[in-house]
Amino acid sequence: MTSSRKNKKLYIDPEALSALALVQEGLFYPVTSLMSKEEAYAVDKTKNYKGVPFPFSFILAPSGKRNLSTIKSLKNGEEIDLVCDGKIVGMLTVDETFEIDPVDRIINIYGTADQSHPGVKNTFKRIGNMAVSGKYHVDYPLIADNKKRIEEFKEKTGAKKISSMVLSANPLNRVHERMIRKVLDESDVLVIFLRKPFVAEGGLRYDIRYNTLKIFTDLFLSLNKVLIIPFENSYIFAGYNELILDALLVSNYGCDQLVIGDNHGGLGLYYDKNVLNSVFDEFQNINIEIKIIDKYVYCNECKTLVNNKTCPHGQHHHVSYHSASIMQLIEAGLVPPALLVRKEISAKILSEMFPDRFKNLQELYSYLMPGSGLIEKQSEEQFYINLIQLHSTSSLT
């Protein structure tokens, strides 16, 4: 990145850098740049930009006294450096600076300014009182690489219909697997955008979630049917606008369909100016099909995963796949029943979360596990798989 030592500096965080890169790569098209004061006001009022739904203005208003002083001193046409984590990551040519109301912006993003909401509290810390607009360029290879991978995937597979899902897989469970298979039954290929938050949200680390998803797609699905893309889940995807932004993003990535569960937080009805609206009213000008998959449960009468709307048995026969509850078992070091999580997935998660858990693993193997008779070095991951198989033995139960 070419820069002048005399350039003023604006300090941004990784979330802002990621958002700037998404727009730079055309993934929020028709939004292609930072908005002027006039554009920002219009978008915040109409929730629309150039005929396409966009829930709030795209602006750069970083917090901090140093940034505030810099923005107030800027002149039209001046070049400034964008700095993230102590490194110059981009440049911006100033077009305009203007005041904003952080509270109004928070409400536009989250629908509330209540600081008991963890997202609201965190975002308040990073939004300043003044914004700067102008042409910019940032270096952020991940986003461009994601575009290239999807384009190469489409070319390699010759896919005509490309579906997408945005998942946390925290943890990957049997319902996720069923949904993925159902999507592939009706599509050529599937792109899974795996959420990668900037701020720790509890649960499993991104690398564990990625590796478990890879185990499932590599071992239990047809080759070259699924592509996993890291989806940096910055604050702009928070709140009730998430589904609209997800749809716009995957559409600009080249996907034809976005598949969601019927419990997605962005679904439902809401009132705007005393008129009852559906979120689907917002998708008319986004080139994407939204497909909703009904909730699955395990029925102990049907002995399989079923659609809870069509199963004739009552809720007292159903096992729900509640991610937070499954995570409580995992965080306690317990193996979730294979009914909930595939044994290969549980083994990978527990071996990563509790490394070197057993004092003498080889001794445990020799006493508890049937073997080939040969002395072999065993892994903790394989130990959990064998342990789950012992749990499944039914002759003495």
TARANOR-V637905 format. One record per residue. N is the residue number from 1. SS is DSSP state (alpha for helix, beta for strand, coil for the rest). NEAR is the number of other ideal C-beta (glycine too) atoms within 10 Angstrom. D_FIRST is the distance of its C-alpha to the first C-alpha in Angstrom with 1 decimal. Layout:
BEGIN
n=N ss=SS near=NEAR d_first=D_FIRST
n=N ss=SS near=NEAR d_first=D_FIRST
END
This chain:
BEGIN
n=1 ss=coil near=12 d_first=0.0
n=2 ss=coil near=5 d_first=3.8
n=3 ss=coil near=15 d_first=6.3
n=4 ss=coil near=9 d_first=10.0
n=5 ss=coil near=5 d_first=12.2
n=6 ss=coil near=6 d_first=14.6
n=7 ss=coil near=15 d_first=12.7
n=8 ss=beta near=15 d_first=14.8
n=9 ss=beta near=14 d_first=13.6
n=10 ss=beta near=24 d_first=14.9
n=11 ss=beta near=17 d_first=15.6
n=12 ss=coil near=24 d_first=16.0
n=13 ss=coil near=15 d_first=17.6
n=14 ss=alpha near=14 d_first=17.1
n=15 ss=alpha near=20 d_first=19.7
n=16 ss=alpha near=24 d_first=17.9
n=17 ss=alpha near=23 d_first=14.6
n=18 ss=alpha near=21 d_first=16.9
n=19 ss=alpha near=22 d_first=18.8
n=20 ss=alpha near=25 d_first=15.9
n=21 ss=alpha near=22 d_first=14.9
n=22 ss=alpha near=22 d_first=18.6
n=23 ss=alpha near=18 d_first=18.9
n=24 ss=alpha near=19 d_first=15.9
n=25 ss=coil near=18 d_first=17.5
n=26 ss=coil near=14 d_first=20.9
n=27 ss=coil near=18 d_first=22.6
n=28 ss=coil near=20 d_first=24.2
n=29 ss=coil near=15 d_first=25.2
n=30 ss=coil near=13 d_first=26.6
n=31 ss=coil near=21 d_first=24.2
n=32 ss=coil near=13 d_first=20.9
n=33 ss=coil near=15 d_first=19.4
n=34 ss=coil near=23 d_first=20.1
n=35 ss=coil near=22 d_first=23.7
n=36 ss=coil near=17 d_first=25.2
n=37 ss=alpha near=16 d_first=28.1
n=38 ss=alpha near=11 d_first=30.7
n=39 ss=alpha near=18 d_first=29.1
n=40 ss=alpha near=22 d_first=28.7
n=41 ss=alpha near=14 d_first=32.3
n=42 ss=alpha near=15 d_first=33.6
n=43 ss=alpha near=21 d_first=32.0
n=44 ss=alpha near=20 d_first=33.1
n=45 ss=alpha near=10 d_first=36.6
n=46 ss=alpha near=10 d_first=37.0
n=47 ss=coil near=16 d_first=34.8
n=48 ss=beta near=14 d_first=33.9
n=49 ss=beta near=20 d_first=31.1
n=50 ss=coil near=12 d_first=32.0
n=51 ss=coil near=8 d_first=35.0
n=52 ss=beta near=18 d_first=33.3
n=53 ss=beta near=20 d_first=33.8
n=54 ss=coil near=23 d_first=31.0
n=55 ss=coil near=22 d_first=32.3
n=56 ss=coil near=22 d_first=30.2
n=57 ss=coil near=25 d_first=27.6
n=58 ss=coil near=21 d_first=23.9
n=59 ss=coil near=21 d_first=22.5
n=60 ss=beta near=22 d_first=20.0
n=61 ss=beta near=24 d_first=22.2
n=62 ss=beta near=21 d_first=21.0
n=63 ss=coil near=18 d_first=23.8
n=64 ss=coil near=14 d_first=24.2
n=65 ss=alpha near=8 d_first=25.6
n=66 ss=alpha near=12 d_first=22.3
n=67 ss=alpha near=20 d_first=20.7
n=68 ss=alpha near=15 d_first=23.9
n=69 ss=alpha near=11 d_first=24.1
n=70 ss=alpha near=19 d_first=20.6
n=71 ss=alpha near=23 d_first=21.3
n=72 ss=alpha near=11 d_first=24.7
n=73 ss=alpha near=11 d_first=23.3
n=74 ss=coil near=20 d_first=20.9
n=75 ss=coil near=7 d_first=21.9
n=76 ss=coil near=10 d_first=21.7
n=77 ss=coil near=9 d_first=18.8
n=78 ss=coil near=15 d_first=16.9
n=79 ss=beta near=17 d_first=13.1
n=80 ss=beta near=22 d_first=12.2
n=81 ss=beta near=18 d_first=9.5
n=82 ss=beta near=26 d_first=10.3
n=83 ss=beta near=16 d_first=11.1
n=84 ss=beta near=21 d_first=12.9
n=85 ss=coil near=10 d_first=15.0
n=86 ss=coil near=6 d_first=13.6
n=87 ss=beta near=9 d_first=9.9
n=88 ss=beta near=15 d_first=7.1
n=89 ss=beta near=20 d_first=7.0
n=90 ss=beta near=22 d_first=6.8
n=91 ss=beta near=21 d_first=8.3
n=92 ss=beta near=23 d_first=12.0
n=93 ss=beta near=13 d_first=14.3
n=94 ss=beta near=20 d_first=17.6
n=95 ss=beta near=17 d_first=20.7
n=96 ss=beta near=16 d_first=23.1
n=97 ss=beta near=19 d_first=23.8
n=98 ss=beta near=16 d_first=27.0
n=99 ss=beta near=12 d_first=29.1
n=100 ss=coil near=19 d_first=29.7
n=101 ss=coil near=12 d_first=32.4
n=102 ss=alpha near=16 d_first=31.0
n=103 ss=alpha near=11 d_first=34.5
n=104 ss=alpha near=13 d_first=34.6
n=105 ss=alpha near=21 d_first=31.2
n=106 ss=alpha near=24 d_first=32.4
n=107 ss=alpha near=17 d_first=35.6
n=108 ss=alpha near=19 d_first=33.8
n=109 ss=alpha near=22 d_first=31.8
n=110 ss=alpha near=19 d_first=34.6
n=111 ss=coil near=16 d_first=37.8
n=112 ss=coil near=14 d_first=38.6
n=113 ss=coil near=17 d_first=37.5
n=114 ss=coil near=11 d_first=39.8
n=115 ss=coil near=13 d_first=37.9
n=116 ss=coil near=7 d_first=40.2
n=117 ss=coil near=16 d_first=37.9
n=118 ss=alpha near=11 d_first=35.3
n=119 ss=alpha near=18 d_first=32.5
n=120 ss=alpha near=20 d_first=33.4
n=121 ss=alpha near=12 d_first=33.5
n=122 ss=alpha near=15 d_first=30.0
n=123 ss=alpha near=25 d_first=28.5
n=124 ss=alpha near=15 d_first=30.2
n=125 ss=coil near=9 d_first=28.3
n=126 ss=coil near=16 d_first=24.9
n=127 ss=beta near=20 d_first=25.7
n=128 ss=beta near=18 d_first=25.9
n=129 ss=beta near=14 d_first=28.1
n=130 ss=beta near=19 d_first=25.6
n=131 ss=beta near=23 d_first=23.2
n=132 ss=beta near=24 d_first=20.5
n=133 ss=beta near=23 d_first=20.0
n=134 ss=beta near=21 d_first=17.9
n=135 ss=beta near=13 d_first=15.5
n=136 ss=beta near=21 d_first=12.3
n=137 ss=beta near=14 d_first=9.6
n=138 ss=beta near=22 d_first=8.7
n=139 ss=coil near=16 d_first=7.8
n=140 ss=coil near=20 d_first=11.4
n=141 ss=alpha near=9 d_first=13.1
n=142 ss=alpha near=12 d_first=16.5
n=143 ss=alpha near=22 d_first=17.4
n=144 ss=alpha near=13 d_first=16.6
n=145 ss=alpha near=12 d_first=18.5
n=146 ss=alpha near=22 d_first=21.3
n=147 ss=alpha near=16 d_first=21.7
n=148 ss=alpha near=11 d_first=21.9
n=149 ss=alpha near=15 d_first=24.4
n=150 ss=alpha near=21 d_first=26.6
n=151 ss=alpha near=12 d_first=26.6
n=152 ss=alpha near=11 d_first=27.5
n=153 ss=alpha near=18 d_first=30.1
n=154 ss=alpha near=18 d_first=31.7
n=155 ss=alpha near=9 d_first=31.9
n=156 ss=alpha near=11 d_first=33.3
n=157 ss=alpha near=14 d_first=36.0
n=158 ss=coil near=8 d_first=36.8
n=159 ss=coil near=20 d_first=37.2
n=160 ss=coil near=10 d_first=38.7
n=161 ss=coil near=13 d_first=38.7
n=162 ss=beta near=21 d_first=35.7
n=163 ss=beta near=23 d_first=36.4
n=164 ss=beta near=29 d_first=34.2
n=165 ss=beta near=25 d_first=34.8
n=166 ss=beta near=23 d_first=32.7
n=167 ss=beta near=20 d_first=34.1
n=168 ss=coil near=19 d_first=33.8
n=169 ss=coil near=24 d_first=36.5
n=170 ss=coil near=22 d_first=37.2
n=171 ss=coil near=24 d_first=39.2
n=172 ss=coil near=28 d_first=39.8
n=173 ss=coil near=21 d_first=43.5
n=174 ss=alpha near=20 d_first=46.1
n=175 ss=alpha near=19 d_first=45.6
n=176 ss=alpha near=26 d_first=42.0
n=177 ss=alpha near=19 d_first=43.3
n=178 ss=alpha near=17 d_first=45.9
n=179 ss=alpha near=19 d_first=43.6
n=180 ss=alpha near=25 d_first=41.2
n=181 ss=alpha near=12 d_first=44.2
n=182 ss=alpha near=14 d_first=45.6
n=183 ss=alpha near=21 d_first=42.4
n=184 ss=alpha near=16 d_first=42.3
n=185 ss=alpha near=7 d_first=46.0
n=186 ss=alpha near=12 d_first=45.0
n=187 ss=coil near=21 d_first=41.6
n=188 ss=coil near=15 d_first=40.2
n=189 ss=beta near=24 d_first=37.3
n=190 ss=beta near=26 d_first=35.7
n=191 ss=beta near=26 d_first=32.1
n=192 ss=beta near=22 d_first=32.2
n=193 ss=beta near=24 d_first=29.3
n=194 ss=beta near=21 d_first=29.7
n=195 ss=beta near=17 d_first=28.8
n=196 ss=beta near=19 d_first=26.3
n=197 ss=beta near=17 d_first=26.5
n=198 ss=coil near=16 d_first=24.1
n=199 ss=coil near=12 d_first=27.2
n=200 ss=coil near=7 d_first=30.0
n=201 ss=coil near=12 d_first=32.9
n=202 ss=coil near=9 d_first=35.5
n=203 ss=coil near=18 d_first=36.8
n=204 ss=coil near=21 d_first=35.1
n=205 ss=coil near=13 d_first=31.6
n=206 ss=alpha near=17 d_first=29.3
n=207 ss=alpha near=10 d_first=29.6
n=208 ss=alpha near=20 d_first=33.4
n=209 ss=alpha near=22 d_first=33.6
n=210 ss=alpha near=17 d_first=31.4
n=211 ss=alpha near=16 d_first=33.6
n=212 ss=alpha near=25 d_first=36.8
n=213 ss=alpha near=21 d_first=35.8
n=214 ss=alpha near=14 d_first=35.0
n=215 ss=alpha near=16 d_first=38.4
n=216 ss=alpha near=18 d_first=40.1
n=217 ss=alpha near=19 d_first=38.3
n=218 ss=alpha near=10 d_first=38.6
n=219 ss=alpha near=9 d_first=42.2
n=220 ss=alpha near=12 d_first=43.9
n=221 ss=coil near=15 d_first=42.4
n=222 ss=coil near=9 d_first=42.4
n=223 ss=coil near=7 d_first=39.7
n=224 ss=coil near=11 d_first=36.6
n=225 ss=coil near=16 d_first=37.7
n=226 ss=beta near=21 d_first=35.1
n=227 ss=beta near=22 d_first=31.4
n=228 ss=beta near=18 d_first=29.8
n=229 ss=beta near=20 d_first=26.5
n=230 ss=beta near=15 d_first=24.8
n=231 ss=beta near=22 d_first=25.0
n=232 ss=beta near=22 d_first=23.1
n=233 ss=beta near=23 d_first=25.8
n=234 ss=coil near=20 d_first=24.3
n=235 ss=alpha near=21 d_first=26.6
n=236 ss=alpha near=20 d_first=26.4
n=237 ss=alpha near=22 d_first=28.6
n=238 ss=coil near=20 d_first=31.2
n=239 ss=alpha near=23 d_first=34.6
n=240 ss=alpha near=17 d_first=36.7
n=241 ss=alpha near=22 d_first=33.8
n=242 ss=alpha near=17 d_first=32.6
n=243 ss=alpha near=23 d_first=34.6
n=244 ss=alpha near=20 d_first=33.5
n=245 ss=alpha near=20 d_first=29.8
n=246 ss=alpha near=23 d_first=30.4
n=247 ss=alpha near=25 d_first=32.3
n=248 ss=alpha near=26 d_first=29.7
n=249 ss=alpha near=21 d_first=27.0
n=250 ss=alpha near=27 d_first=29.1
n=251 ss=alpha near=21 d_first=30.4
n=252 ss=alpha near=20 d_first=26.9
n=253 ss=coil near=21 d_first=26.3
n=254 ss=coil near=15 d_first=29.3
n=255 ss=coil near=26 d_first=32.1
n=256 ss=coil near=17 d_first=35.6
n=257 ss=beta near=19 d_first=37.0
n=258 ss=beta near=25 d_first=36.2
n=259 ss=beta near=24 d_first=38.9
n=260 ss=beta near=20 d_first=39.7
n=261 ss=beta near=16 d_first=42.6
n=262 ss=coil near=12 d_first=45.1
n=263 ss=coil near=10 d_first=44.3
n=264 ss=coil near=16 d_first=40.7
n=265 ss=coil near=11 d_first=40.1
n=266 ss=coil near=17 d_first=38.9
n=267 ss=coil near=16 d_first=42.2
n=268 ss=coil near=11 d_first=45.3
n=269 ss=beta near=10 d_first=46.6
n=270 ss=beta near=12 d_first=45.7
n=271 ss=beta near=8 d_first=47.1
n=272 ss=beta near=9 d_first=45.2
n=273 ss=coil near=5 d_first=47.4
n=274 ss=coil near=5 d_first=50.5
n=275 ss=beta near=8 d_first=49.8
n=276 ss=beta near=9 d_first=49.5
n=277 ss=beta near=13 d_first=46.4
n=278 ss=beta near=11 d_first=45.1
n=279 ss=alpha near=19 d_first=41.4
n=280 ss=alpha near=12 d_first=42.1
n=281 ss=alpha near=13 d_first=42.6
n=282 ss=alpha near=21 d_first=38.9
n=283 ss=alpha near=19 d_first=38.1
n=284 ss=coil near=9 d_first=40.0
n=285 ss=coil near=12 d_first=37.0
n=286 ss=coil near=18 d_first=34.7
n=287 ss=coil near=12 d_first=35.1
n=288 ss=coil near=18 d_first=36.0
n=289 ss=beta near=15 d_first=39.3
n=290 ss=beta near=17 d_first=39.9
n=291 ss=beta near=15 d_first=42.3
n=292 ss=beta near=13 d_first=43.9
n=293 ss=beta near=18 d_first=45.6
n=294 ss=coil near=13 d_first=48.5
n=295 ss=coil near=15 d_first=48.6
n=296 ss=beta near=24 d_first=50.0
n=297 ss=beta near=19 d_first=52.2
n=298 ss=beta near=20 d_first=54.4
n=299 ss=beta near=20 d_first=58.1
n=300 ss=coil near=13 d_first=60.5
n=301 ss=coil near=12 d_first=63.2
n=302 ss=coil near=14 d_first=61.3
n=303 ss=coil near=8 d_first=59.8
n=304 ss=beta near=11 d_first=56.4
n=305 ss=beta near=18 d_first=53.4
n=306 ss=beta near=21 d_first=54.5
n=307 ss=beta near=14 d_first=53.4
n=308 ss=coil near=16 d_first=54.8
n=309 ss=coil near=8 d_first=55.9
n=310 ss=coil near=7 d_first=58.1
n=311 ss=coil near=19 d_first=59.4
n=312 ss=coil near=9 d_first=63.1
n=313 ss=coil near=14 d_first=63.0
n=314 ss=coil near=9 d_first=62.2
n=315 ss=alpha near=10 d_first=59.2
n=316 ss=alpha near=6 d_first=61.3
n=317 ss=alpha near=15 d_first=60.9
n=318 ss=beta near=18 d_first=57.1
n=319 ss=beta near=14 d_first=54.4
n=320 ss=coil near=15 d_first=51.1
n=321 ss=coil near=19 d_first=47.7
n=322 ss=coil near=11 d_first=46.4
n=323 ss=alpha near=17 d_first=43.0
n=324 ss=alpha near=9 d_first=43.3
n=325 ss=alpha near=11 d_first=46.8
n=326 ss=alpha near=21 d_first=45.8
n=327 ss=alpha near=17 d_first=43.1
n=328 ss=alpha near=12 d_first=45.7
n=329 ss=alpha near=16 d_first=47.6
n=330 ss=alpha near=19 d_first=44.5
n=331 ss=alpha near=13 d_first=43.5
n=332 ss=coil near=7 d_first=47.1
n=333 ss=coil near=10 d_first=46.8
n=334 ss=coil near=11 d_first=49.2
n=335 ss=coil near=19 d_first=49.0
n=336 ss=coil near=23 d_first=48.9
n=337 ss=coil near=17 d_first=51.8
n=338 ss=coil near=16 d_first=50.9
n=339 ss=coil near=13 d_first=52.1
n=340 ss=coil near=21 d_first=49.0
n=341 ss=coil near=25 d_first=46.3
n=342 ss=coil near=22 d_first=46.5
n=343 ss=alpha near=19 d_first=47.4
n=344 ss=alpha near=18 d_first=44.5
n=345 ss=alpha near=25 d_first=42.1
n=346 ss=alpha near=28 d_first=44.0
n=347 ss=alpha near=24 d_first=44.1
n=348 ss=alpha near=21 d_first=40.3
n=349 ss=alpha near=24 d_first=39.7
n=350 ss=alpha near=22 d_first=42.4
n=351 ss=alpha near=19 d_first=41.5
n=352 ss=alpha near=16 d_first=37.9
n=353 ss=alpha near=14 d_first=39.0
n=354 ss=coil near=14 d_first=41.8
n=355 ss=coil near=8 d_first=40.9
n=356 ss=coil near=8 d_first=43.7
n=357 ss=coil near=13 d_first=46.0
n=358 ss=coil near=12 d_first=49.2
n=359 ss=coil near=7 d_first=50.7
n=360 ss=coil near=9 d_first=52.2
n=361 ss=alpha near=16 d_first=50.8
n=362 ss=alpha near=13 d_first=52.8
n=363 ss=alpha near=10 d_first=56.0
n=364 ss=alpha near=16 d_first=55.4
n=365 ss=alpha near=19 d_first=54.9
n=366 ss=alpha near=12 d_first=58.1
n=367 ss=alpha near=8 d_first=60.2
n=368 ss=alpha near=11 d_first=58.8
n=369 ss=coil near=14 d_first=57.5
n=370 ss=coil near=9 d_first=59.4
n=371 ss=coil near=11 d_first=58.0
n=372 ss=coil near=6 d_first=58.5
n=373 ss=coil near=6 d_first=60.5
n=374 ss=coil near=5 d_first=57.8
n=375 ss=coil near=10 d_first=55.8
n=376 ss=coil near=10 d_first=52.2
n=377 ss=coil near=8 d_first=49.2
n=378 ss=coil near=16 d_first=48.3
n=379 ss=coil near=11 d_first=45.3
n=380 ss=alpha near=18 d_first=45.3
n=381 ss=alpha near=15 d_first=43.9
n=382 ss=alpha near=16 d_first=46.9
n=383 ss=alpha near=21 d_first=49.2
n=384 ss=alpha near=21 d_first=48.4
n=385 ss=alpha near=17 d_first=49.0
n=386 ss=alpha near=18 d_first=52.4
n=387 ss=alpha near=18 d_first=53.2
n=388 ss=alpha near=20 d_first=52.6
n=389 ss=alpha near=13 d_first=54.9
n=390 ss=alpha near=10 d_first=57.5
n=391 ss=alpha near=13 d_first=57.2
n=392 ss=coil near=11 d_first=57.9
n=393 ss=coil near=8 d_first=61.1
n=394 ss=coil near=6 d_first=64.0
n=395 ss=coil near=4 d_first=67.2
n=396 ss=coil near=4 d_first=67.8
n=397 ss=coil near=6 d_first=66.5
END
